[in-house]
Amino acid sequence: MTELETDEEIMYNRQMRLWGAEGQSKLKNSRVAVVGLGPQGVYTSLCLAALGIGNIVLVDGEEVEKDEMFLDMAVPKGPRGLSYRELFSKINQKINLEGYPSGLETRVDQTLLTGTNVIIDATNSVRSKKLSTDFGKERGIPVLSTSSRWGYTK
């Protein structure tokens, strides 16, 4: 057994007790897109990183707010897709993070979702949700849709 395998066994011990090494391997080989990095998108991405999802695609072109914080770390200025990629890499260095400074507003933007196993749309944008669900339906990819507006989470 290599040191890397030992580190992963320690890091993902509780999960591996639930679904074994095969289940953890599936997570490691998954590619999940999170569209929208408002409060729910950030929290969801944090959980995915901690679980060991091997490839996380962060899609958000909105600018980070002044003095925005994440786990007591200042969020770097710039588009959320890039700024949060840098922070999530500190949570789990064993995963691949892609960050895109774009919203999901056009059919061209859908190419950012190519190769994903799951799409999570955490925006309040009707257009983004339509493009996410259309892309998922066309390719047989599960889509989870949520909203950051109080009382509208689904």
Backbone torsions as a table, in degrees:
resi	resn	phi	psi	omega
1	MET	NA	132.6	-178.9
2	THR	-83.1	165.7	178.6
3	GLU	-61.7	-38.4	179.2
4	LEU	-60.2	-45.3	179.1
5	GLU	-61.9	-40.3	179.0
6	THR	-63.9	-44.7	178.1
7	ASP	-59.5	-43.7	-179.5
8	GLU	-67.3	-38.0	177.7
9	GLU	-62.2	-39.2	178.4
10	ILE	-69.8	-46.4	-176.5
11	MET	-63.5	-39.0	-175.3
12	TYR	-110.1	25.3	-174.9
13	ASN	-52.6	-49.7	-176.4
14	ARG	-65.1	-40.5	178.7
15	GLN	-66.4	-41.6	-178.1
16	MET	-66.2	-27.0	174.3
17	ARG	-66.5	-33.0	-179.5
18	LEU	-77.5	-52.0	-173.4
19	TRP	-122.6	9.7	173.8
20	GLY	72.9	178.5	-178.1
21	ALA	-64.7	-34.7	-179.7
22	GLU	-64.5	-42.9	178.2
23	GLY	-64.6	-41.2	179.0
24	GLN	-66.6	-35.6	177.4
25	SER	-63.2	-37.4	177.2
26	LYS	-63.5	-41.0	177.5
27	LEU	-63.8	-43.7	-178.7
28	LYS	-61.3	-32.4	-177.7
29	ASN	-95.1	5.4	-179.8
30	SER	-83.9	157.8	175.0
31	ARG	-131.4	112.6	-175.3
32	VAL	-117.8	131.3	176.8
33	ALA	-100.1	133.1	173.4
34	VAL	-116.2	115.4	-179.2
35	VAL	-101.7	118.1	-179.3
36	GLY	96.8	116.5	-178.5
37	LEU	-115.4	49.7	167.7
38	GLY	-79.1	-165.8	-176.9
39	PRO	-53.8	-45.1	-178.5
40	GLN	-72.2	-38.8	178.2
41	GLY	-64.9	-39.7	178.7
42	VAL	-66.0	-46.3	-179.6
43	TYR	-63.6	-43.0	179.1
44	THR	-61.9	-44.8	179.7
45	SER	-62.9	-39.7	177.1
46	LEU	-59.0	-45.8	179.6
47	CYS	-63.9	-41.3	178.8
48	LEU	-62.4	-41.6	179.0
49	ALA	-64.4	-43.5	-179.5
50	ALA	-65.9	-33.5	178.9
51	LEU	-71.9	-20.6	-179.3
52	GLY	93.4	25.2	172.0
53	ILE	-58.9	122.3	-169.8
54	GLY	-66.8	-30.5	-176.8
55	ASN	-139.3	116.8	-179.7
56	ILE	-119.3	128.3	179.6
57	VAL	-106.4	117.6	-179.4
58	LEU	-103.2	120.9	-176.6
59	VAL	-121.5	109.3	176.7
60	ASP	-169.4	123.0	179.8
61	GLY	-99.7	-2.4	179.3
62	GLU	-65.6	145.3	178.6
63	GLU	-76.6	142.7	175.8
64	VAL	-63.5	139.6	179.2
65	GLU	-74.3	153.8	178.2
66	LYS	-59.4	134.5	178.5
67	ASP	63.1	23.6	178.4
68	GLU	-70.1	135.9	-177.3
69	MET	-120.5	152.7	175.5
70	PHE	-142.3	113.8	-178.7
71	LEU	48.4	50.6	-180.0
72	ASP	63.5	17.7	175.2
73	MET	-115.3	137.0	175.5
74	ALA	-69.7	134.3	177.4
75	VAL	-80.2	124.8	179.9
76	PRO	-59.1	146.4	177.8
77	LYS	-63.2	150.3	177.4
78	GLY	127.6	-172.8	179.0
79	PRO	-66.2	139.3	-176.8
80	ARG	-55.9	-39.3	-178.5
81	GLY	-57.8	-35.3	178.9
82	LEU	-86.5	-43.0	-176.3
83	SER	-63.4	-43.2	-178.6
84	TYR	-75.3	-26.7	175.8
85	ARG	-58.1	-44.0	179.8
86	GLU	-61.7	-41.4	-178.4
87	LEU	-72.3	-42.0	-179.2
88	PHE	-65.9	-26.3	177.8
89	SER	-66.3	-22.5	176.3
90	LYS	-77.4	-24.4	179.3
91	ILE	-73.6	-42.8	-178.4
92	ASN	-147.9	105.2	-177.3
93	GLN	-78.6	-6.4	-177.3
94	LYS	-88.3	-2.1	-176.8
95	ILE	-110.0	160.7	177.3
96	ASN	-98.6	125.0	179.6
97	LEU	-117.0	127.5	173.9
98	GLU	-111.5	134.8	178.1
99	GLY	-124.7	133.2	-179.1
100	TYR	-125.8	125.7	-179.9
101	PRO	-82.8	62.9	-176.1
102	SER	-147.9	149.5	169.4
103	GLY	-91.5	171.5	176.9
104	LEU	-99.5	83.1	-173.3
105	GLU	-119.7	-13.2	-179.8
106	THR	-134.5	164.6	176.9
107	ARG	-61.9	-32.0	177.9
108	VAL	-63.1	-38.6	179.1
109	ASP	-62.4	-24.8	179.7
110	GLN	-61.4	-22.9	179.9
111	THR	-61.5	-22.0	177.2
112	LEU	-65.2	-19.5	-177.5
113	LEU	-91.6	-4.8	-176.9
114	THR	-59.7	133.7	177.0
115	GLY	84.8	4.7	-179.6
116	THR	-82.7	154.7	175.3
117	ASN	-96.1	-26.2	-178.9
118	VAL	-147.4	143.9	175.6
119	ILE	-121.0	131.7	176.0
120	ILE	-119.0	115.4	177.8
121	ASP	-102.3	109.4	-177.5
122	ALA	-110.2	30.5	-179.9
123	THR	-96.8	173.7	170.9
124	ASN	-105.3	13.6	-175.4
125	SER	-92.6	120.8	177.1
126	VAL	-62.1	-40.5	-179.9
127	ARG	-62.7	-46.0	178.8
128	SER	-60.9	-44.2	-179.7
129	LYS	-63.5	-39.2	178.3
130	LYS	-65.5	-45.2	179.7
131	LEU	-65.0	-39.2	177.6
132	SER	-62.7	-50.0	-176.7
133	THR	-69.3	-37.3	176.8
134	ASP	-61.8	-45.9	179.8
135	PHE	-61.1	-45.6	179.4
136	GLY	-61.9	-44.2	179.4
137	LYS	-63.1	-44.0	-178.9
138	GLU	-61.8	-31.2	-173.8
139	ARG	-113.9	3.3	179.4
140	GLY	68.7	35.0	-179.4
141	ILE	-104.3	128.6	176.6
142	PRO	-61.7	138.8	178.2
143	VAL	-124.2	127.2	173.7
144	LEU	-106.6	130.9	-177.8
145	SER	-121.2	132.9	179.1
146	THR	-141.4	171.3	-179.5
147	SER	-139.7	150.3	178.5
148	SER	-93.0	2.5	-179.9
149	ARG	-82.6	129.1	-177.0
150	TRP	-53.9	128.8	176.5
151	GLY	85.6	-1.6	-177.2
152	TYR	-114.5	8.0	-179.3
153	THR	-67.5	131.5	179.8
154	LYS	-130.2	NA	NA
